[in-house]
Amino acid sequence: MRLFLVRHGETGWNHQEIFRGHADIPLNENGVEQARKTAAALRPLRIAAVYSSPLGRAIETARLIAEPHGLEVVVEEGFIDLNYGVWQGRSHEEVKKKYPELYHLWLTAPHKVRFEQGEALSDVRARALTALEKVLANHKGENVVVVTHRVVCKVVLCALLGLDESHFWRIKQDTCAINVLEYSDDHGYIVSRLNDTCHLRPLTEAMKTVDF
């Protein structure tokens, strides 16, 4: 099995550095274009299924990827973004001023943070890995796309690399980045590509270098 773990395209709140979480923010114009380029990069593959977080920005990215393959997007709740609780809808600057100690902890020891009225990274890890196991059980030997969020991608990648959530900031995930995970019964998951964004270059240039 090859799993293509994709972060959704850009939104206005990404650009403005506002905490998104469970807030249902749509893709902006650039995000739609990123999703189209991601779909073009994955079009030559035989994709068996496309899964998505239930939030619109992920579903729209997943829909564009699924369309050329004649697939319907399968919504999986376990891939939803981190619930930032009272931080959702607030800018980084606002949070930094209102919650200085917690904001500093988030930047230096994210595994120790549980957001008021929200979640901790350990919660995201537990539900995302459970969802991943469902996908694996349904699609052994097939190519599958999962479209989700930066936090979910980072937490899942940490887990599959044998790292705990204290390493959260050591993995980068750009909008519409593709991560490729290969699974075998002998070795489990192997991360073969990480935060790949070469497909987001102009299409004529990108298609010369994308090779999955």
Secondary structure, DSSP 8 states (H G I E B T S, - for coil): -EEEEEE---BHHHHHTB--TTS---B-HHHHHHHHHHHHHHTTS-EEEEEE-SSHHHHHHHHHHHGGGT--EEE-GGG-----GGGTT-BHHHHHHHSHHHHHHHHH-GGG-B-TTS-BHHHHHHHHHHHHHHHHHH-TTSEEEEEE-HHHHHHHHHHHTT--GGGGGGS---TT-EEEEEEETTTEEEEEEEEE-GGGS-HHHHTTT---
